Structures are given as C-alpha cells and as structure tokens.
Amino acid sequence: MAPRKYAIVGTGSRAGFFYAAIAQDFRDTATVVALCDTNQTRMNYANERLEALGHPRVPTYPAADFDRMVREANPDEVIVTTIDRTHDIYITRALALGRNVVTEKPMTIDEARCRAILDAVERAGPQRRLRVTFNYRYAPHNSRVRSLLASGAIGRVTAVHFEWALDTTHGADYFLHAPL
C-alpha cells in the first residue's frame, strides 16, 4: 500500500508536531509531499527538519500558489497549521479541490467562517473528511506518556482525568474579546 500523501500549509511551530510525526513515527504509511506558507524561511527550516529526520526535502509553495501546490503535489490530505484566522481559507479551498483536511484547533474563529467551513464540508460530500486536531497530542512528553501507557509500564489504565488551564498569552485571547 502506498504511503498517504500530506501537504502542510502553515509551517510555523505547530506544523513541526505534524511533520515530525509523519517523518518519524509514521514513515511507513505517510509522507509529506509539499509545504506551503507565506514565509520561505519557515518552509526552508521545515525542509531542513524533515531532512534531519530522514525524510526527503519537498517542494515549497508560496501561500498564493495553494491551488497549484494541490494540483502539482497531489496530496491525499492537506494539514492546515496556519494562524487561526486563516484556517477557513485553506480548509474550504482544499475541500473544493477534492482533498481531505486535517486542521489544527480551533477550526476557526467566528460563526461566519464556521458556517463557510460546514457548507464546504457538505458540498464535498461524504467522500471527503475534515478532522480538527489538537497539536499538543504529539508533543514529545505526551508521546512518551502514550508509549509508557501502551507498554503496560504502570499496569492496566482504568481511568484518566485531564484538565487544561487556558493560557491566554499564547494566542487564544480572541475568545475573550469575541462578541457573544
């Protein structure tokens, strides 16, 4: 079975969790085929990281050439890790171009953009998927906890309690200012 092909739009720090997991943990079943961003330096850095992880360098595309990237790289999935306020642009376009989408949380930042995304999902039909993920899932310490639990190191897990304190200094502060 051929590896699943992923293109990543937005190559800042959030993207690193995704491309590192593909290059390391899922190298037998997945591959990165293209990078897209507004910043060539970030794409160059992502390519250097991919190469350091044993993954070949991939073509890079400016954000304005998103459609061309999808046509040329032909990804199965587009991973959206741009700034939150631009998620809707790439989600709706990727779905319109017939691709599945994996997007970073939050899916978007307001009701109008959410409606546009939901409408795009409906137009794409059941053969296309949109998944909203949580980048922190692949943070190294979380991956290690998962590995230890799976190994049985602490025995059989029967319950899990998880809490998250929102640190509004990391970019989620727009939730505090959004009209109700």
C-alpha positions in Angstrom: 0.0 0.0 0.0 1.4 3.4 -1.0 2.0 5.9 1.8 -0.7 8.5 2.4 0.5 11.9 1.0 0.2 15.0 3.1 0.8 18.7 2.2 1.2 21.1 5.0 0.0 24.7 4.8 1.5 26.9 7.5 5.0 25.8 8.6 5.4 27.5 11.9 5.9 25.7 15.2 2.6 24.0 15.1 3.4 22.2 11.9 6.5 20.7 13.4 4.4 18.3 15.5 2.8 17.0 12.4 5.7 16.7 10.0 7.9 15.2 12.8 5.3 12.5 13.5 5.0 11.7 9.8 8.8 11.6 9.2 9.5 9.5 12.3 6.5 7.5 13.7 4.5 7.1 10.5 7.2 6.9 7.8 5.9 3.6 6.6 2.4 4.8 6.0 2.7 8.5 5.4 4.8 11.1 3.6 5.0 14.9 3.3 4.8 15.9 -0.4 4.7 19.7 -0.2 4.9 22.7 2.1 3.0 26.0 1.7 3.4 29.2 3.6 3.7 33.0 3.4 7.3 32.8 4.5 10.0 31.0 2.5 12.4 30.9 5.5 9.9 28.9 7.6 9.5 26.5 4.7 13.2 26.1 4.3 13.5 25.4 8.1 10.8 22.8 7.9 12.6 21.1 5.0 15.8 21.1 7.0 14.0 19.5 9.9 12.4 16.9 7.6 15.8 16.1 6.1 17.3 15.7 9.6 14.6 13.2 10.4 15.4 11.2 7.3 12.6 12.5 5.1 13.5 13.9 1.7 13.1 17.6 1.0 9.8 18.5 -0.6 8.7 21.3 -2.9 7.7 24.6 -1.3 4.9 26.9 -2.5 4.0 30.5 -1.6 0.6 30.8 0.0 -0.8 32.5 -3.1 0.0 29.3 -5.0 -2.0 27.0 -2.8 -4.1 25.7 -5.7 -1.0 25.0 -7.8 0.5 23.1 -4.8 -2.5 20.9 -4.6 -2.5 20.2 -8.4 1.2 19.5 -8.6 1.9 17.7 -5.3 -1.5 15.8 -5.4 -1.8 15.2 -1.7 -4.4 12.9 -0.2 -4.7 15.2 2.8 -3.9 18.9 3.5 -2.8 19.7 7.0 -3.7 23.3 8.0 -1.5 24.8 10.7 -1.7 28.4 9.7 -2.7 31.2 12.0 -6.2 30.5 13.3 -7.9 33.4 11.4 -6.8 31.9 8.1 -7.8 28.2 8.7 -11.1 28.6 6.9 -9.4 29.8 3.7 -7.4 26.7 3.3 -10.0 24.2 4.7 -12.7 25.4 2.2 -10.3 25.5 -0.7 -8.8 22.1 -0.1 -12.2 20.5 0.2 -13.3 22.2 -3.0 -10.2 20.8 -4.7 -11.2 17.3 -3.5 -8.8 16.8 -0.6 -9.3 15.6 2.9 -8.3 18.1 5.5 -6.7 17.9 8.9 -6.8 21.2 10.7 -5.3 22.5 13.9 -7.7 23.6 16.6 -9.5 25.9 16.8 -11.2 25.1 13.5 -11.9 28.8 13.0 -12.5 31.9 15.0 -16.1 33.1 14.3 -19.5 31.9 13.3 -19.4 33.1 9.7 -16.2 31.3 9.0 -17.5 28.2 10.8 -20.6 28.3 8.5 -18.4 28.6 5.4 -16.4 25.5 6.5 -19.5 23.5 7.3 -21.0 24.4 3.9 -17.8 23.3 2.2 -17.9 20.0 4.0 -21.5 19.5 2.9 -20.6 20.4 -0.7 -17.6 18.0 -0.7 -19.9 15.1 0.3 -19.2 12.0 2.4 -16.1 11.0 0.4 -14.2 13.9 1.9 -13.3 14.4 5.6 -12.4 17.3 7.8 -10.7 16.5 11.1 -9.9 19.0 13.8 -6.9 18.0 15.9 -5.0 19.1 18.9 -1.3 19.8 18.2 -0.3 19.1 21.7 -1.1 15.5 21.3 2.2 14.9 19.5 4.3 17.0 22.0 7.3 14.8 22.9 6.3 14.4 26.5 2.7 13.4 25.6 4.0 10.9 23.0 6.2 9.4 25.8 3.3 9.1 28.2 1.3 7.3 25.5 4.2 5.0 24.8 4.6 4.1 28.5 0.9 3.5 28.9 0.8 1.3 25.8 3.8 -0.7 27.1 2.0 -1.6 30.3 4.7 0.1 32.4 2.1 1.2 35.0 -0.3 -1.7 34.6 -3.8 -1.5 33.2 -5.3 2.0 32.9 -8.8 2.1 34.2 -9.4 5.9 34.4 -8.0 9.1 33.1 -8.5 12.6 34.4 -7.4 15.5 32.2 -7.6 19.3 32.8 -6.3 22.1 30.7 -5.8 25.6 32.0 -6.1 28.0 29.1 -3.1 30.4 28.9 -4.4 33.3 27.0 -1.0 34.7 26.3 -0.4 32.0 23.6 -2.9 33.3 21.0 -6.3 32.2 22.3 -7.1 35.7 23.7 -9.5 36.4 20.8 -12.0 34.2 22.7 -12.0 36.8 25.5 -13.0 39.5 23.0 -15.4 37.8 20.8 -19.0 39.1 21.0 -21.5 36.6 22.5 
